Every structure is written in structure tokens, then in C-alpha cells.
Amino acid sequence: MMVSKWGNSLAVRLPKALVEQLGLAPGDELNVVEASKQQLVVEKVDRRAEFLKQMQQFRWPAPEDYRFDRDEANER
């Protein structure tokens, strides 16, 4: 991977194989889990799982067939 300039920041273009392996899509977030000079470990942030976990704290059970769709939720 090559580091590139993106505005005032630096960016890394992810190879297709890694994108497919992590199941990434535009708008997904990654957390840097571990970093050293030789290695960078990232994980995909699963906002859906976090939201469902928060719902359980309030005892708001989701319907059995519930599936959160970010694009559908943001339609105007």
C-alpha cells in the first residue's frame, strides 16, 4: 500500500483483497488496534452490532426479522 496526500491528511488505499476480507463498503469505519514500524492491525467498526447491544441495555427487543440498513435509514 502507498501513503498518499489527501487534503491536509495522509491516506492509504486498501487493496481489493483486504476490502473483501473485511467486508468493507464506502462509509465503513476502521479502528487501528495495534501499530508498529512493521505492522498495522485494524478492525472494522460494526455500528450495527453496537446499536443492537445498546438496545438490549434498554430492554427494547428488536423484532425477530429486524435488519438495520444504513442506506434505508438515511433516505430522505
Secondary structure by P-SEA (a helix, b strand, c coil): cbbbbcccbbbbbbcaaaaaaacccccbbbbbccccccbbbbbbbcaaaaaaaaaaaacccccccbbbbccccccc
